[in-house]
Amino acid sequence: MPAKQTPANDTDAASRMLQAAAGLYAEKGIGKVSLRELTARAGVNLAAVSYHFGSKEGLAEAVFETLSRRVNGKRVADLDAYLEALGTRRPALDRVLSIFVAPYLETGNEQEGVLLARFIVQHRLEPSALTRKVISKHFDPMAKRFIAALALACPHLEVRDISWRYLFTVSAVVLTLTDTTKNNRIARLSGGKADTSRTDELRVALLDFLRSGIWGDAPNADRGRRR
């Protein structure tokens, strides 16, 4: 059945489209959702997408912007609250990392975390002016806050080393989260002994890996100069 006509004064249409798009992108992948499928779920006509977002791509970018603003705002607020409560004490690396990965693995919001990871990977592969703006506005300030917190948690490391390890952390998280289906690769490779679709198991394994990778030993200065 075709989607109903969207009244000109339907101020909720944009919100419904954002919600419908986010749900479908999380379920099927960003590039696998048709415009008709999306408008049918939102209860709008095809013209509404162009009217509110310019195009299907514009809608996807708006979902990315909305999700990024909300998720990173909460992540920074949680980090600030933790650091403030510590006073002059050194933050625990485990706690800083838990706050960082929470949006991707939070119970009840797993689909949202997967969607955010997919958007980040999509930006890496095909960046646009808008996704660059979203990264600059909502991710770069958050990243600097976490790099500073990680530096406090790991006083034996230079900021340069922390910055590298933060980059590797992001890559490990987002690439892992893009493959959490029942037929995920690690489940096949391990014969089911490891499985990214088991969220609690994934959280423990991922945090163990990140903790070891970030803490590590300080790089050898002479080796760094030779590279």
KEVEXKOL-850304 format. One record per atom (N, C-alpha, C): z negated, y negated, x. Coordinates in steps of 0.05 Angstrom, whole numbers, plus 5000, padded with zeros to 4 digits. Atoms other than C-alpha are relative to their C-alpha. Example, Ala and Ser with C-alpha at 12.3 -4.5 7.8 and 13.67 -1.06 7.14 Angstrom:
# KEVEXKOL-850304
PT    pz    py    px
PT  5000  5024  5018
PT  4844  5090  5246
PT  5000  4976  5018
PT  5001  5024  4984
PT  4857  5021  5273
PT  4986  4978  4985
//
This chain:
# KEVEXKOL-850304
PT    pz    py    px
PT  5000  5024  5017
PT  5000  5000  5000
PT  5000  4975  5018
PT  4999  5024  4983
PT  5018  4932  5030
PT  4975  4984  4998
PT  5024  5017  4999
PT  4963  4884  5050
PT  5003  4978  4979
PT  4999  5022  5020
PT  4945  4833  4998
PT  5007  4974  5012
PT  4994  5026  4990
PT  4968  4762  5004
PT  4974  4985  5007
PT  5024  5014  4992
PT  4919  4718  5041
PT  5000  4972  4989
PT  5001  5027  5010
PT  4899  4656  5003
PT  4999  4979  5022
PT  4999  5021  4980
PT  4910  4590  5040
PT  4972  4991  5007
PT  5027  5009  4995
PT  4836  4575  5033
PT  4981  5022  5009
PT  5016  4977  4991
PT  4812  4643  5059
PT  4990  4995  5028
PT  5011  5008  4974
PT  4769  4616  5115
PT  4988  5024  5015
PT  5012  4976  4987
PT  4741  4686  5129
PT  5022  5018  5012
PT  4978  4983  4991
PT  4810  4715  5145
PT  4999  5005  5030
PT  5000  4997  4971
PT  4805  4701  5220
PT  4978  5018  5009
PT  5023  4983  4993
PT  4736  4733  5224
PT  5006  5029  4994
PT  4994  4972  5008
PT  4760  4795  5187
PT  5021  5012  5019
PT  4980  4990  4982
PT  4820  4801  5233
PT  4988  5006  5027
PT  5013  4995  4975
PT  4777  4795  5295
PT  4983  5026  4999
PT  5016  4976  5004
PT  4730  4849  5268
PT  5017  5025  4998
PT  4982  4977  5003
PT  4786  4895  5247
PT  5014  5007  5026
PT  4987  4995  4974
PT  4822  4887  5314
PT  4981  5013  5019
PT  5020  4988  4981
PT  4759  4901  5354
PT  4995  5029  4994
PT  5004  4973  5007
PT  4746  4964  5315
PT  5023  5019  5006
PT  4976  4984  4995
PT  4817  4990  5320
PT  5005  5003  5030
PT  4996  4998  4971
PT  4823  4973  5394
PT  4981  5019  5013
PT  5020  4982  4989
PT  4759  5010  5409
PT  5006  5029  4993
PT  4994  4973  5010
PT  4781  5071  5368
PT  5025  5011  5014
PT  4974  4990  4993
PT  4853  5076  5392
PT  5011  4990  5027
PT  4989  5013  4976
PT  4864  5031  5453
PT  5015  4975  4992
PT  4989  5027  5007
PT  4891  4960  5456
PT  5029  5002  4994
PT  4971  5000  5004
PT  4964  4978  5461
PT  5010  5020  4979
PT  4992  4979  5019
PT  4964  5032  5407
PT  4995  4993  4971
PT  5006  5009  5027
PT  4947  4990  5346
PT  5024  4984  4989
PT  4977  5015  5012
PT  5005  4967  5301
PT  4989  4976  4985
PT  5007  5024  5015
PT  5005  4899  5268
PT  4994  5006  4971
PT  5004  4993  5028
PT  5011  4930  5199
PT  4973  5015  4996
PT  5025  4986  5002
PT  4952  4976  5212
PT  4977  4980  5001
PT  5021  5020  4996
PT  4911  4917  5235
PT  4996  4982  4975
PT  5002  5018  5023
PT  4928  4872  5176
PT  4990  5015  4975
PT  5009  4984  5023
PT  4916  4928  5126
PT  4970  5003  5001
PT  5030  4997  4999
PT  4845  4939  5152
PT  4987  4973  4995
PT  5013  5026  5004
PT  4831  4864  5152
PT  5005  4989  4972
PT  4994  5010  5027
PT  4861  4855  5082
PT  5014  4973  5000
PT  4984  5025  4998
PT  4910  4800  5103
PT  5029  5008  5002
PT  4972  4995  4997
PT  4985  4793  5105
PT  5008  4995  5029
PT  4991  5003  4972
PT  5027  4793  5169
PT  5001  4971  5009
PT  4998  5028  4993
PT  5036  4718  5167
PT  4973  4988  5009
PT  5026  5010  4993
PT  4961  4708  5173
PT  4994  5002  5030
PT  5004  4997  4971
PT  4962  4734  5245
PT  5012  4977  5015
PT  4986  5022  4987
PT  5013  4682  5266
PT  4986  4974  4994
PT  5012  5026  5008
PT  4977  4627  5227
PT  4974  4996  5016
PT  5026  5003  4988
PT  4909  4640  5258
PT  5000  5004  5031
PT  5001  4992  4972
PT  4926  4669  5327
PT  5026  4997  5015
PT  4974  5004  4987
PT  4999  4655  5341
PT  5017  5026  5003
PT  4986  4975  4996
PT  5016  4728  5354
PT  4980  5023  5001
PT  5017  4976  4996
PT  4989  4799  5360
PT  4985  4998  5026
PT  5012  5003  4974
PT  4976  4785  5433
PT  4978  4978  5000
PT  5020  5021  5003
PT  4940  4721  5415
PT  4974  5010  4987
PT  5023  4988  5013
PT  4894  4760  5369
PT  4984  5017  5019
PT  5014  4983  4980
PT  4878  4810  5424
PT  4984  4983  5020
PT  5013  5018  4981
PT  4861  4753  5471
PT  4976  4987  4987
PT  5022  5012  5015
PT  4817  4721  5418
PT  4976  5020  4998
PT  5021  4979  5001
PT  4779  4787  5410
PT  4986  5001  5027
PT  5011  4999  4973
PT  4769  4789  5486
PT  4982  4976  5005
PT  5016  5024  4996
PT  4744  4717  5487
PT  4974  5001  4984
PT  5023  4998  5017
PT  4696  4728  5429
PT  4979  5020  5010
PT  5017  4979  4989
PT  4668  4793  5457
PT  4988  4992  5026
PT  5009  5008  4974
PT  4662  4765  5527
PT  4978  4979  4998
PT  5019  5022  5003
PT  4625  4702  5505
PT  4973  5012  4990
PT  5025  4990  5011
PT  4574  4741  5464
PT  4986  5019  5019
PT  5013  4980  4982
PT  4562  4799  5512
PT  4989  4988  5025
PT  5010  5012  4975
PT  4557  4758  5575
PT  4978  4980  4996
PT  5022  5018  5006
PT  4514  4706  5542
PT  4974  5015  4998
PT  5024  4984  5003
PT  4464  4760  5523
PT  4992  5012  5027
PT  5006  4988  4974
PT  4469  4792  5592
PT  4986  4980  5018
PT  5012  5021  4983
PT  4453  4727  5628
PT  4972  4993  4989
PT  5026  5006  5012
PT  4396  4712  5579
PT  4980  5021  5006
PT  5019  4978  4993
PT  4365  4780  5591
PT  4992  5000  5029
PT  5006  5002  4972
PT  4371  4772  5666
PT  4981  4976  5006
PT  5017  5023  4996
PT  4340  4702  5664
PT  4972  5005  4990
PT  5026  4995  5011
PT  4283  4726  5620
PT  4984  5019  5019
PT  5013  4982  4981
PT  4268  4783  5669
PT  4991  4986  5025
PT  5007  5014  4975
PT  4270  4738  5731
PT  4977  4980  4995
PT  5021  5019  5006
PT  4227  4686  5697
PT  4973  5014  4997
PT  5024  4985  5003
PT  4175  4738  5679
PT  4988  5009  5026
PT  5008  4991  4973
PT  4172  4760  5752
PT  4985  4979  5016
PT  5011  5022  4983
PT  4153  4692  5779
PT  5012  5001  5028
PT  4991  4999  4973
PT  4156  4697  5854
PT  5004  5028  5011
PT  4997  4972  4991
PT  4159  4773  5857
PT  5030  5007  5002
PT  4972  4991  4996
PT  4222  4808  5881
PT  5009  5018  4977
PT  4990  4983  5022
PT  4265  4837  5825
PT  5006  5028  5009
PT  4993  4972  4994
PT  4275  4912  5822
PT  5030  5005  4996
PT  4971  4995  5002
PT  4346  4934  5836
PT  5007  5016  4975
PT  4994  4983  5024
PT  4343  4987  5781
PT  5001  4983  4975
PT  5001  5017  5024
PT  4324  4934  5729
PT  5024  4981  4999
PT  4977  5018  5000
PT  4379  4885  5750
PT  5025  5016  4992
PT  4977  4984  5006
PT  4430  4941  5747
PT  5000  5009  4971
PT  5002  4992  5028
PT  4405  4965  5679
PT  5008  4978  4982
PT  4991  5023  5016
PT  4414  4895  5651
PT  5030  4997  5001
PT  4971  5004  4996
PT  4484  4892  5680
PT  5016  5020  4984
PT  4984  4979  5013
PT  4508  4958  5651
PT  4994  5003  4970
PT  5008  4997  5028
PT  4472  4951  5584
PT  5022  4996  4980
PT  4979  5004  5021
PT  4531  4922  5545
PT  5020  5022  4998
PT  4980  4978  5000
PT  4574  4981  5565
PT  4988  5026  4989
PT  5012  4974  5007
PT  4524  5036  5548
PT  4977  4998  4980
PT  5022  5005  5019
PT  4476  5006  5497
PT  5003  5019  4976
PT  4999  4981  5023
PT  4459  5057  5443
PT  5008  4985  4974
PT  4990  5012  5025
PT  4496  5041  5379
PT  5024  4981  5004
PT  4978  5019  4994
PT  4546  4995  5415
PT  5019  5012  5020
PT  4984  4988  4980
PT  4582  5046  5457
PT  5030  4992  4998
PT  4972  5008  5004
PT  4650  5029  5426
PT  5005  4972  5010
PT  4997  5027  4990
PT  4640  4956  5442
PT  5001  4999  5030
PT  4999  4998  4971
PT  4626  4973  5514
PT  5026  5011  5011
PT  4974  4989  4993
PT  4688  5015  5519
PT  5022  4980  4997
PT  4980  5021  5005
PT  4729  4959  5489
PT  4999  4978  5021
PT  5002  5020  4979
PT  4702  4908  5538
PT  5011  5010  5026
PT  4989  4988  4975
PT  4719  4955  5596
PT  5030  5000  4999
PT  4971  4999  5003
PT  4789  4964  5569
PT  5013  4972  5003
PT  4989  5027  4997
PT  4800  4889  5564
PT  5000  4991  5029
PT  5002  5008  4972
PT  4777  4879  5636
PT  5022  5014  5016
PT  4979  4985  4986
PT  4824  4933  5661
PT  5028  4988  4992
PT  4974  5011  5008
PT  4881  4904  5619
PT  5005  4973  5014
PT  4997  5026  4986
PT  4868  4835  5650
PT  5008  5005  5029
PT  4993  4994  4972
PT  4871  4866  5719
PT  5029  5008  5003
PT  4972  4990  4999
PT  4938  4899  5703
PT  5020  4978  4992
PT  4981  5020  5011
PT  4971  4843  5663
PT  4984  4974  4993
PT  5015  5025  5006
PT  4932  4777  5670
PT  5018  4980  4986
PT  4986  5022  5013
PT  4952  4720  5625
PT  4984  4974  5004
PT  5014  5025  4997
PT  4933  4647  5624
PT  4974  5000  4985
PT  5024  4999  5016
PT  4883  4660  5569
PT  4979  5019  5011
PT  5020  4982  4989
PT  4851  4721  5600
PT  4988  4989  5026
PT  5011  5013  4976
PT  4844  4682  5666
PT  4979  4980  4992
PT  5019  5019  5010
PT  4809  4628  5626
PT  4974  5013  4991
PT  5023  4985  5009
PT  4763  4679  5594
PT  4983  5010  5023
PT  5014  4990  4977
PT  4745  4710  5661
PT  4986  4977  5014
PT  5012  5023  4986
PT  4733  4641  5692
PT  4976  4989  4985
PT  5020  5013  5017
PT  4691  4616  5634
PT  4976  5019  4995
PT  5021  4982  5010
PT  4651  4678  5613
PT  4992  5022  5020
PT  5007  4978  4981
PT  4652  4727  5672
PT  4991  4989  5027
PT  5007  5010  4974
PT  4650  4686  5736
PT  4972  4988  5002
PT  5027  5010  4998
PT  4586  4647  5721
PT  4979  5023  4998
PT  5018  4977  5002
PT  4553  4713  5699
PT  4999  5015  5026
PT  4998  4984  4976
PT  4577  4748  5762
PT  4983  4986  5022
PT  5015  5014  4979
PT  4547  4694  5807
PT  4970  5003  4995
PT  5028  4996  5006
PT  4480  4701  5771
PT  4990  5027  5009
PT  5008  4973  4992
PT  4479  4775  5783
PT  5002  5005  5030
PT  4999  4998  4971
PT  4501  4770  5855
PT  4975  4988  5012
PT  5024  5013  4990
PT  4443  4722  5867
PT  4976  5018  4995
PT  5022  4982  5006
PT  4395  4770  5832
PT  5000  5025  5017
PT  4998  4977  4982
PT  4421  4829  5872
PT  4992  4993  5029
PT  5008  5009  4973
PT  4411  4789  5936
PT  4970  4998  5002
PT  5030  5001  5000
PT  4338  4778  5917
PT  4989  5028  5000
PT  5010  4973  5001
PT  4330  4852  5902
PT  5006  5016  5026
PT  4992  4986  4975
PT  4364  4872  5968
PT  4999  4980  5024
PT  5002  5021  4979
PT  4337  4823  6021
PT  5011  5008  5027
PT  4989  4991  4974
PT  4364  4866  6078
PT  5030  4996  5001
PT  4971  5003  5001
PT  4436  4850  6057
PT  5008  4971  4999
PT  4988  5027  5001
PT  4478  4788  6068
PT  5014  4996  4973
PT  4986  5006  5025
PT  4509  4753  6008
PT  5029  5011  5001
PT  4973  4989  4998
PT  4577  4775  6034
PT  5000  5030  4993
PT  5002  4971  5006
PT  4556  4848  6031
PT  4994  5005  4971
PT  5006  4998  5028
PT  4526  4839  5962
PT  5024  4995  4983
PT  4976  5007  5015
PT  4590  4807  5938
PT  5020  5023  4999
PT  4982  4976  4999
PT  4632  4866  5961
PT  4989  5022  4982
PT  5012  4978  5015
PT  4584  4915  5929
PT  5000  4994  4970
PT  4998  5007  5028
PT  4584  4876  5864
PT  5029  5006  4990
PT  4973  4994  5007
PT  4660  4881  5863
PT  5004  5030  4995
PT  4997  4971  5002
PT  4657  4956  5874
PT  4984  5010  4975
PT  5016  4993  5024
PT  4603  4961  5819
PT  5016  4996  4975
PT  4984  5006  5023
PT  4647  4927  5768
PT  5023  5020  4997
PT  4978  4981  5001
PT  4706  4972  5785
PT  4991  5028  4992
PT  5011  4974  5008
PT  4664  5035  5780
PT  4993  5001  4971
PT  5008  5000  5028
PT  4636  5015  5713
PT  5023  5000  4981
PT  4979  5003  5020
PT  4699  4993  5678
PT  5020  5023  5000
PT  4982  4978  4999
PT  4743  5049  5703
PT  4988  5025  4988
PT  5014  4977  5011
PT  4691  5101  5684
PT  5000  4998  4969
PT  5002  5004  5029
PT  4684  5071  5614
PT  5026  5002  4985
PT  4975  4997  5013
PT  4758  5075  5600
PT  5008  5029  4994
PT  4995  4972  5005
PT  4754  5151  5598
PT  4975  5014  4991
PT  5024  4988  5012
PT  4698  5172  5552
PT  5007  5017  4976
PT  4993  4983  5022
PT  4737  5215  5503
PT  4989  5028  5004
PT  5010  4973  4997
PT  4718  5287  5489
PT  5014  5016  5021
PT  4984  4985  4981
PT  4773  5310  5535
PT  5002  4984  5026
PT  4999  5017  4976
PT  4753  5264  5593
PT  5004  5016  5025
PT  4991  4986  4976
PT  4776  5281  5663
PT  4977  5013  5015
PT  5022  4988  4985
PT  4708  5293  5695
PT  4989  5024  4986
PT  5008  4976  5015
PT  4691  5343  5640
PT  5018  5023  5007
PT  4981  4979  4992
PT  4754  5381  5657
PT  4996  5009  5028
PT  5003  4993  4971
PT  4743  5378  5732
PT  4974  5015  5005
PT  5026  4988  4995
PT  4670  5399  5727
PT  4995  5025  4982
PT  5004  4978  5019
PT  4680  5453  5674
PT  4979  4994  4980
PT  5019  5008  5020
PT  4637  5413  5626
PT  4972  4994  5010
PT  5027  5005  4990
PT  4578  5405  5673
PT  4994  4970  5002
PT  5003  5029  5001
PT  4590  5330  5676
PT  5019  4990  4978
PT  4984  5007  5023
PT  4617  5293  5616
PT  4994  4970  4992
PT  5005  5029  5006
PT  4626  5217  5605
PT  4996  4995  4970
PT  5005  5004  5029
PT  4624  5227  5529
PT  4971  5003  4993
PT  5029  4997  5004
PT  4550  5244  5536
PT  4987  4975  5012
PT  5007  5027  4990
PT  4526  5172  5541
PT  4974  4999  5016
PT  5026  5000  4985
PT  4454  5185  5564
PT  5004  5012  5028
PT  4995  4987  4974
PT  4479  5231  5619
PT  5017  4981  5018
PT  4983  5019  4986
PT  4532  5179  5639
PT  4983  4977  5011
PT  5017  5023  4991
PT  4480  5123  5643
PT  4984  5008  5025
PT  5017  4992  4977
PT  4435  5162  5690
PT  5017  5004  5025
PT  4983  4995  4977
PT  4492  5185  5735
PT  5012  4974  5011
PT  4988  5025  4992
PT  4524  5116  5737
PT  4980  4983  5015
PT  5021  5016  4988
PT  4459  5080  5753
PT  4991  5011  5027
PT  5007  4987  4974
PT  4442  5131  5808
PT  5021  4992  5021
PT  4978  5006  4981
PT  4510  5119  5840
PT  4999  4970  5008
PT  5000  5029  4994
PT  4506  5043  5835
PT  4977  4992  5017
PT  5024  5006  4984
PT  4435  5040  5862
PT  5005  5007  5029
PT  4995  4991  4973
PT  4455  5080  5923
PT  5021  4984  5014
PT  4978  5015  4988
PT  4519  5042  5934
PT  4993  4972  5007
PT  5007  5027  4995
PT  4488  4974  5929
PT  4978  4998  5022
PT  5023  5002  4982
PT  4423  4987  5967
PT  5010  5006  5028
PT  4989  4991  4974
PT  4453  5026  6025
PT  4987  4988  5025
PT  5009  5014  4976
PT  4442  5005  6097
PT  5017  4975  5004
PT  4985  5024  4994
PT  4463  4937  6121
PT  5023  5008  5018
PT  4977  4993  4983
PT  4533  4941  6152
PT  4995  4993  5029
PT  5002  5006  4972
PT  4537  4944  6227
PT  5016  4975  5007
PT  4986  5025  4995
PT  4554  4874  6251
PT  5023  5003  5019
PT  4978  4996  4980
PT  4596  4897  6310
PT  5023  5013  4987
PT  4979  4986  5014
PT  4635  4944  6266
PT  5015  4980  4982
PT  4987  5019  5017
PT  4648  4887  6217
PT  5018  4981  5015
PT  4983  5018  4985
PT  4676  4843  6272
PT  5025  5013  5010
PT  4977  4985  4991
PT  4722  4898  6296
PT  5021  5004  4979
PT  4981  4994  5021
PT  4754  4908  6228
PT  5022  4979  4998
//
